[in-house]
């Protein structure tokens, strides 16, 4: 029985490593799309495409059902948190290098580890806390004085870290009773229900990031890529949380900085400085 638990935890860790690779790939597509497409439309596309992929799968597997009132509240809360986290992060990487944005965001595992202790009652040992502190310290080494360089936009990844931490904790709580694929189907649908009216309300207003534009073929392909990679990466993390404690998963999320640094270099020619290189090596 103990071995089965260990095996499940290992599977969960492998899935979350997959997420730390696919997440920055999604961010890369979003950053490329942001040259033409407003952030709100990118976020809407991300969740709309997720719904279009996941709902048919959930129907085919016969795991879609009408949730209870208390569950509906949790689904909308989870959708609101991930929608806010996603939009803030897409806004950040539009104006700053992905590695810098993720370095600021990576206060998330630290918050998540302690939330898992206080909200979920998970045990966290000194090694796990130490892993988070070292990972976060390495992220700070990577982080330049971004507030001076990018202004208030540098605070966006902090907002992402906070909302995403609560999203992950609710996800962990809900995976006990809800199938991960059903969970993602409800989340995508609820996020679309939240954001679509906002896009209609703010259309033709001065708030450009919540307006709608007709995408070019290239941007349409990028939006589809955002939705597909987002769906895959979040299925990885939801299944990962089903199999492993949230506090075990948290320090692994620091690997995102490695993927983001590599992609930033090859796609956007963001050349990492010596502090970034040292920080990434410490995280690895």
ChimeraX attribute file (.defattr): number of C-alpha atoms within 10 A of each C-alpha:
attribute: neighborCount
match mode: 1-to-1
recipient: residues
	/A:1	6
	/A:2	6
	/A:3	8
	/A:4	9
	/A:5	12
	/A:6	13
	/A:7	14
	/A:8	15
	/A:9	20
	/A:10	15
	/A:11	17
	/A:12	25
	/A:13	25
	/A:14	17
	/A:15	23
	/A:16	27
	/A:17	22
	/A:18	20
	/A:19	26
	/A:20	23
	/A:21	19
	/A:22	22
	/A:23	23
	/A:24	26
	/A:25	21
	/A:26	22
	/A:27	22
	/A:28	24
	/A:29	20
	/A:30	27
	/A:31	27
	/A:32	19
	/A:33	24
	/A:34	23
	/A:35	11
	/A:36	14
	/A:37	25
	/A:38	20
	/A:39	27
	/A:40	25
	/A:41	21
	/A:42	29
	/A:43	26
	/A:44	24
	/A:45	20
	/A:46	27
	/A:47	29
	/A:48	20
	/A:49	21
	/A:50	26
	/A:51	23
	/A:52	15
	/A:53	17
	/A:54	22
	/A:55	20
	/A:56	13
	/A:57	16
	/A:58	19
	/A:59	13
	/A:60	10
	/A:61	11
	/A:62	10
	/A:63	15
	/A:64	19
	/A:65	10
	/A:66	8
	/A:67	13
	/A:68	9
	/A:69	9
	/A:70	8
	/A:71	13
	/A:72	14
	/A:73	12
	/A:74	19
	/A:75	25
	/A:76	19
	/A:77	18
	/A:78	27
	/A:79	24
	/A:80	20
	/A:81	22
	/A:82	24
	/A:83	28
	/A:84	19
	/A:85	23
	/A:86	23
	/A:87	21
	/A:88	23
	/A:89	28
	/A:90	27
	/A:91	22
	/A:92	25
	/A:93	24
	/A:94	21
	/A:95	14
	/A:96	17
	/A:97	20
	/A:98	27
	/A:99	27
	/A:100	27
	/A:101	27
	/A:102	28
	/A:103	30
	/A:104	25
	/A:105	25
	/A:106	29
	/A:107	24
	/A:108	28
	/A:109	30
	/A:110	22
	/A:111	18
	/A:112	26
	/A:113	25
	/A:114	20
	/A:115	19
	/A:116	25
	/A:117	14
	/A:118	11
	/A:119	13
	/A:120	16
	/A:121	10
	/A:122	16
	/A:123	14
	/A:124	16
	/A:125	9
	/A:126	8
	/A:127	9
	/A:128	18
	/A:129	18
	/A:130	13
	/A:131	18
	/A:132	27
	/A:133	16
	/A:134	16
	/A:135	27
	/A:136	24
	/A:137	18
	/A:138	23
	/A:139	28
	/A:140	19
	/A:141	18
	/A:142	24
	/A:143	18
	/A:144	15
	/A:145	12
	/A:146	16
	/A:147	11
	/A:148	9
	/A:149	11
	/A:150	13
	/A:151	10
	/A:152	11
	/A:153	20
	/A:154	24
	/A:155	18
	/A:156	20
	/A:157	29
	/A:158	22
	/A:159	19
	/A:160	28
	/A:161	24
	/A:162	18
	/A:163	21
	/A:164	25
	/A:165	27
	/A:166	21
	/A:167	22
	/A:168	24
	/A:169	20
	/A:170	19
	/A:171	24
	/A:172	23
	/A:173	18
	/A:174	20
	/A:175	19
	/A:176	12
	/A:177	10
	/A:178	17
	/A:179	17
	/A:180	24
	/A:181	21
	/A:182	21
	/A:183	22
	/A:184	25
	/A:185	25
	/A:186	24
	/A:187	24
	/A:188	29
	/A:189	21
	/A:190	22
	/A:191	26
	/A:192	24
	/A:193	16
	/A:194	15
	/A:195	20
	/A:196	17
	/A:197	11
	/A:198	14
	/A:199	17
	/A:200	12
	/A:201	12
	/A:202	15
	/A:203	16
	/A:204	12
	/A:205	10
	/A:206	9
	/A:207	10
	/A:208	15
	/A:209	19
	/A:210	25
	/A:211	20
	/A:212	18
	/A:213	12
	/A:214	9
	/A:215	15
	/A:216	11
	/A:217	9
	/A:218	11
	/A:219	20
	/A:220	16
	/A:221	14
	/A:222	23
	/A:223	26
	/A:224	18
	/A:225	21
	/A:226	28
	/A:227	27
	/A:228	18
	/A:229	21
	/A:230	23
	/A:231	24
	/A:232	18
	/A:233	23
	/A:234	21
	/A:235	21
	/A:236	24
	/A:237	27
	/A:238	24
	/A:239	21
	/A:240	28
	/A:241	29
	/A:242	24
	/A:243	23
	/A:244	22
	/A:245	20
	/A:246	28
	/A:247	27
	/A:248	20
	/A:249	25
	/A:250	27
	/A:251	25
	/A:252	21
	/A:253	22
	/A:254	28
	/A:255	20
	/A:256	23
	/A:257	29
	/A:258	22
	/A:259	20
	/A:260	25
	/A:261	23
	/A:262	18
	/A:263	20
	/A:264	21
	/A:265	16
	/A:266	10
	/A:267	10
	/A:268	14
	/A:269	11
	/A:270	16
	/A:271	13
	/A:272	18
	/A:273	10
	/A:274	11
	/A:275	16
	/A:276	24
	/A:277	16
	/A:278	16
	/A:279	24
	/A:280	24
	/A:281	11
	/A:282	14
	/A:283	23
	/A:284	12
